[in-house]
Amino acid sequence: MNSLLLIAVLLGLSAVAYRAGRTRALATAGGNVRSLHSLPGYYGLYVALWCALPALLVLSFWMVFDQALIERFVVQSMPADVQQLPPARLDLVVNDVKNLASGQTNLAAADPAMVDAARRYGDLRRASAWSLAAAVLAVGLSGALLAHRRIAAGLPAINLVERILQGLLFLASLVAVLTTLGIVLSLLFEALRFFQRVPVGEFLFGLRWSPQTALRADQVGSSGSFGAVPLFTGTLLVSAIAMAVAVPVGLLAAVYMSEYARPAVRNALKPALEILAGIPTVVYGFFAALTVAPAIRGMGQRMGLDVASESALAAGAVMGVMIIPFVSSLTDDVLTAVPRGLREASYGLGATKSETIKRVLLPAALPGIVGGVLLAVSRAIGETMIVVMAAGLSANLTANPLAAVTTVTVQIVTLLVGDQEFDSAKTLAAFALGLVLFLVTLVFNVIALTVVRRYREQYE
């Protein structure tokens, strides 16, 4: 049975269990809801959770270990010479067996041993699917029946349901924390491998980035220079241009929509502005490469300036337009959430609307504004497609916005594209760059929290 179909059946069974639990609770109370410890819905939810959660746990574990066990059984049924192959070659053989079983390869032209293995693989997959369905439904029914029998008028169903939901929330938080920890550790371990080959000082303070490493002693054009300062400079330059566009425009748009615009105008402007956030970045990249960059170059040539066909100004300006909704929407929501009493108190003291905005609303909303700007900065630092198409791949150490530059994220993508071996300094450099990006983002978060805490104390 298909996993999605099995989940749908399990949800239907849980709905039946909810109804049965609610009905039993009313029956035990003789129809008098006041004699129950909790509302009838909590008894139904208690039974439904006991039906769904254990079954979903079984389904999760089964899906994690199912494929590995089937492949192991298939390999054990194959000839001894196949079982003794190196792991990489054995994975290829197993992949061929899967292709045969799925019909992607002609059985008539295949080796008889492979055909037998493919048939065994298909039989095991079908047996596993039906066994999974039987196990999940059996566990779900058992859990529902067990919870159904425990229902009584004095059962604290609401407390039990709250404990179960609290456990689920804790589990979700734990998954998020462990995922973050796994990302950090994977970056750290691979970055340490890189720093064993390239000194940290050369990476952080080197002025030349040319990660092409030589595969042979006589190979030319492979300097293997890993100075990342040009990448950091390009990232800061493009991000600064983007924020110079996004922050003023976003803040002013938010102030107008929240304080000056009529409700009808605000209801039309805000969705139209937020459409910018839904446009794919590749579209922005095309717009920057085909429209903005040539326009900037033409204007520069008319003014006698040397402008590259791909420039940081083109990429940063278009990226700033893309980031405007992140700043404006969050700032508008924060300004709208400022208590009305602060506005009225300011007007009562004789302040004008502009004075109220500058001296009351913006300081009161500063924590939320800082959060929106921080989100915009993170978005700018992590953007790749626009920079690739509009700023280029040249690792130039320059502060000239009219020159071609590259960023950390673009180089990470470039280093990991294609068939790469994860034992070379060139590929491992991507993890070192990722670790630096993570640390920079952490520093931004710490600064933002410090600013938020300082100004919150002033208004609490």
PyMOL commands that set and color helices and strands:
alter all, ss='L'
color gray80, all
select helices_A, chain A and resi 3-28+33-35+40-76+80-83+87-102+112-150+157-195+200-205+229-260+263-278+281-302+312-337+340-348+353-364+366-382+385-390+408-416+425-459
alter helices_A, ss='H'
color red, helices_A
select strands_A, chain A and resi 209-210+225-226
alter strands_A, ss='S'
color yellow, strands_A
deselect
rebuild
show_as cartoon
